[in-house]
Amino acid sequence: MQPSYKLIITDKKYDRYKKMASFIFGVNAIVFIILALQSLSISNQLILFTSSIILIGYSIYNWSYKKKKENSYILVYLLMAVIWVSDTPYWYFSIIILLLLALQYRMESHYCIYLTARHITIDGFTKKKYGWRDFNNIVLKDGLLTLDFRSNKILQVEPDWNKSDNTPGLEPRNTGKGYPETEQEFNDFCRQYLNK
């Protein structure tokens, strides 16, 4: 089996994503309250007020407690989309809500860099494969991974060493190997394929 590395990159913007989602939930809750106050139907008012309470509660939970990769927000987005379609005349807002759901789902995925003998895959918001010839240098130093592209672009990221796989093969395994033990091994691996 040829050696390979899977590095999960630390997402320093995750708290911003959470706060933006909480803001979206809060705004929808306020709009649902306003629509409930304007509605003449008791059942419609009840649904809109109940949805608002759920959205406000989840907004607080999302802001303070939700962990990455906990997909509880999916049901909340779907609830909002259903309410926009079924209980308001503004059904087209449900399309925006579903687009925001897809966007958040992608942002909540781990940002990974896979290095194999054949290619390097950067799986961030989009997924791109590169050949080793696309790089001048790839080096791991002082906890930072630097990818120097031939196109004069430089990408510098910080792997999350508690989640990254530093062993041969792409399947994550907990081997106890951490950053200090793998820096030289990783740099030797990269040098070997960069020089081919």
C-alpha positions as CSV (number, residue, x, y, z in Angstrom):
1,M,0.0,0.0,0.0
2,Q,1.4,3.4,-1.0
3,P,1.6,6.0,1.8
4,S,-1.0,8.8,1.8
5,Y,-2.1,11.5,4.2
6,K,-5.5,13.0,5.1
7,L,-5.2,16.3,6.8
8,I,-8.3,17.9,8.3
9,I,-7.9,21.7,8.4
10,T,-8.8,23.8,11.4
11,D,-11.9,25.9,10.5
12,K,-11.4,29.2,12.2
13,K,-14.6,30.7,10.7
14,Y,-17.0,28.1,12.1
15,D,-18.2,30.4,14.9
16,R,-19.0,33.0,12.3
17,Y,-21.1,30.5,10.3
18,K,-23.0,29.5,13.5
19,K,-23.7,33.2,14.3
20,M,-24.9,33.9,10.8
21,A,-27.2,30.9,10.9
22,S,-28.6,32.0,14.3
23,F,-29.2,35.5,12.9
24,I,-31.1,33.9,9.9
25,F,-33.3,31.9,12.3
26,G,-33.9,34.9,14.5
27,V,-35.0,37.1,11.5
28,N,-37.3,34.4,10.3
29,A,-38.8,34.1,13.8
30,I,-39.5,37.9,13.8
31,V,-41.0,37.8,10.3
32,F,-43.2,34.9,11.3
33,I,-44.4,36.8,14.4
34,I,-45.3,39.8,12.3
35,L,-47.2,37.6,9.8
36,A,-49.0,35.9,12.7
37,L,-50.2,39.2,14.0
38,Q,-51.5,40.2,10.6
39,S,-53.2,36.8,10.0
40,L,-57.0,36.4,10.5
41,S,-56.8,32.6,10.8
42,I,-56.3,31.3,14.4
43,S,-54.7,28.1,13.1
44,N,-52.3,30.1,11.0
45,Q,-51.4,32.3,13.9
46,L,-50.8,29.2,16.1
47,I,-48.5,27.6,13.5
48,L,-46.5,30.9,13.0
49,F,-46.2,31.6,16.7
50,T,-45.1,28.0,17.5
51,S,-42.6,28.1,14.6
52,S,-41.2,31.4,15.9
53,I,-40.7,30.0,19.4
54,I,-38.9,26.9,17.9
55,L,-36.7,29.2,15.8
56,I,-35.8,31.5,18.7
57,G,-35.0,28.5,20.9
58,Y,-32.8,26.9,18.2
59,S,-31.2,30.2,17.4
60,I,-30.0,30.4,21.0
61,Y,-28.9,26.8,21.0
62,N,-27.1,27.1,17.7
63,W,-25.3,30.3,18.9
64,S,-24.1,28.8,22.1
65,Y,-23.9,25.0,22.1
66,K,-24.1,23.3,18.7
67,K,-21.0,21.4,17.6
68,K,-19.7,21.1,14.1
69,K,-21.0,18.1,12.2
70,E,-24.2,18.0,14.4
71,N,-26.8,18.2,11.6
72,S,-29.7,19.3,13.8
73,Y,-30.0,22.6,11.8
74,I,-31.3,20.6,8.8
75,L,-34.7,20.1,10.4
76,V,-34.9,23.8,11.3
77,Y,-34.2,25.0,7.8
78,L,-36.8,22.5,6.5
79,L,-39.3,23.8,9.1
80,M,-38.7,27.3,7.9
81,A,-39.1,26.3,4.2
82,V,-42.4,24.5,4.9
83,I,-43.8,27.4,6.9
84,W,-42.9,29.8,4.1
85,V,-44.8,27.6,1.6
86,S,-47.8,26.5,3.7
87,D,-48.6,29.5,5.9
88,T,-47.5,32.6,4.1
89,P,-48.2,34.0,0.7
90,Y,-44.4,34.4,0.1
91,W,-43.6,30.8,-0.9
92,Y,-40.5,31.9,-2.9
93,F,-38.6,32.6,0.3
94,S,-38.5,28.8,0.8
95,I,-36.2,28.5,-2.2
96,I,-33.8,31.0,-0.5
97,I,-34.0,29.0,2.7
98,L,-33.2,25.7,0.9
99,L,-30.2,27.4,-0.8
100,L,-29.0,28.6,2.6
101,L,-29.4,25.0,3.9
102,A,-27.2,23.6,1.1
103,L,-24.7,26.4,1.8
104,Q,-24.5,25.7,5.5
105,Y,-24.3,21.9,4.9
106,R,-21.2,22.4,2.7
107,M,-19.6,24.9,5.2
108,E,-20.1,22.4,8.0
109,S,-18.2,19.7,6.1
110,H,-14.6,19.2,7.1
111,Y,-12.0,21.0,5.0
112,C,-9.5,18.3,4.0
113,I,-6.4,17.9,2.0
114,Y,-5.6,14.4,0.8
115,L,-2.1,13.6,-0.4
116,T,-1.5,10.4,-2.3
117,A,1.2,9.2,-4.7
118,R,-0.9,10.1,-7.6
119,H,-2.4,13.5,-6.7
120,I,-3.3,16.1,-4.1
121,T,-7.0,16.8,-3.5
122,I,-8.2,19.9,-1.7
123,D,-11.7,19.4,-0.5
124,G,-12.9,22.7,0.8
125,F,-16.0,24.6,-0.3
126,T,-15.3,23.0,-3.7
127,K,-13.3,19.9,-4.4
128,K,-10.2,20.2,-6.7
129,K,-7.6,17.6,-7.7
130,Y,-4.0,18.6,-8.5
131,G,-1.0,16.7,-9.8
132,W,2.3,16.9,-8.1
133,R,3.6,18.9,-11.0
134,D,1.2,21.7,-10.1
135,F,3.3,22.5,-7.1
136,N,6.8,24.0,-6.5
137,N,6.8,22.9,-2.9
138,I,4.7,21.4,-0.2
139,V,6.1,21.6,3.3
140,L,5.0,21.1,6.9
141,K,6.8,23.3,9.4
142,D,5.9,24.5,12.9
143,G,2.3,23.1,12.6
144,L,1.5,24.9,9.3
145,L,1.1,23.2,5.9
146,T,2.3,25.4,3.0
147,L,1.3,24.5,-0.6
148,D,3.3,26.6,-3.1
149,F,1.6,26.3,-6.5
150,R,3.5,26.8,-9.8
151,S,0.9,29.5,-10.6
152,N,2.4,31.7,-7.9
153,K,-0.5,31.0,-5.5
154,I,0.4,30.0,-1.9
155,L,-2.0,28.2,0.4
156,Q,-1.1,28.1,4.1
157,V,-3.3,26.2,6.5
158,E,-3.2,24.7,10.0
159,P,-4.1,21.0,10.2
160,D,-6.2,19.8,13.2
161,W,-3.8,17.2,14.5
162,N,-6.4,15.6,16.7
163,K,-8.5,14.7,13.7
164,S,-6.0,14.4,10.8
165,D,-4.8,11.0,9.7
166,N,-1.0,10.8,9.7
167,T,-0.7,7.2,8.7
168,P,-0.5,5.3,5.3
169,G,-3.9,4.9,3.7
170,L,-6.8,7.3,3.6
171,E,-9.1,5.7,6.1
172,P,-8.8,7.6,9.5
173,R,-7.2,5.6,12.2
174,N,-6.2,6.7,15.7
175,T,-2.6,5.6,15.9
176,G,-1.4,8.1,18.5
177,K,0.9,9.6,15.9
178,G,0.8,13.4,16.2
179,Y,2.4,16.4,14.6
180,P,6.0,16.1,16.0
181,E,6.4,12.5,14.9
182,T,5.1,13.0,11.3
183,E,6.7,16.3,10.2
184,Q,9.9,14.8,8.8
185,E,8.1,11.7,7.4
186,F,5.5,14.0,5.7
187,N,8.1,16.3,4.2
188,D,10.1,13.3,2.9
189,F,6.9,11.9,1.4
190,C,6.2,15.3,-0.4
191,R,9.8,15.7,-1.5
192,Q,9.8,12.3,-3.1
193,Y,6.8,13.0,-5.3
194,L,7.7,16.7,-6.0
195,N,11.1,15.6,-7.4
196,K,9.7,13.0,-9.8
